């Protein structure tokens, strides 16, 4: 699960909350002390935070597809080998700042 703030002009507009699944080369995972899930989650955060096109908040299909591919490529680059085979977006939600504040008030 990854939660990423969406900013514009230094102000938080809302958050993208996504759950990712991935497939990996099991032999490379066993041979490594690195945990690929950490790299996938961090790369997803970076990709969403740094690119944040307006249509990613609305879940435009091509933006989501591109994100999944870019997360796999970026995580593999950082891992130094092709460990991650495919990244799938299990769930995707955009919560506005107002939605987050409402949820926070309910939980008090």
Residue pairs with C-beta under 8 A, 6 or more apart in sequence:
1 17
1 18
1 19
2 16
2 17
2 18
2 19
2 20
2 41
2 44
2 45
2 48
3 15
3 16
3 17
4 15
4 16
4 17
4 18
4 44
4 45
4 48
4 49
5 12
5 14
5 15
5 49
6 12
6 13
6 14
6 15
6 16
6 52
6 57
6 94
7 13
7 52
12 97
13 96
13 97
14 57
14 94
14 95
14 96
14 97
14 99
14 100
15 94
15 95
15 100
16 48
16 56
16 57
16 92
16 93
16 94
17 91
17 92
17 93
17 94
17 95
18 44
18 48
18 89
18 90
18 91
18 92
18 93
19 89
19 90
19 91
20 40
20 41
20 44
20 71
20 87
20 88
20 89
20 90
21 87
21 88
21 90
22 36
22 37
22 40
22 72
22 84
22 85
22 86
22 87
22 88
23 84
23 85
23 86
24 36
24 83
24 84
24 85
25 82
25 83
25 85
28 81
28 82
28 83
29 36
29 83
32 79
32 83
34 79
36 75
36 79
36 83
36 84
39 75
39 78
39 79
39 84
40 71
40 72
40 75
40 84
40 87
42 75
43 70
43 71
43 74
43 75
43 78
44 67
44 71
44 87
46 74
47 67
47 70
47 71
47 74
48 56
48 67
51 67
53 63
55 63
56 63
56 64
56 67
57 94
58 94
59 92
59 94
64 89
64 92
67 89
68 86
68 87
68 88
68 89
69 87
71 84
71 87
72 84
72 85
72 86
72 87
75 83
75 84
75 87
76 82
76 83
76 84
95 103
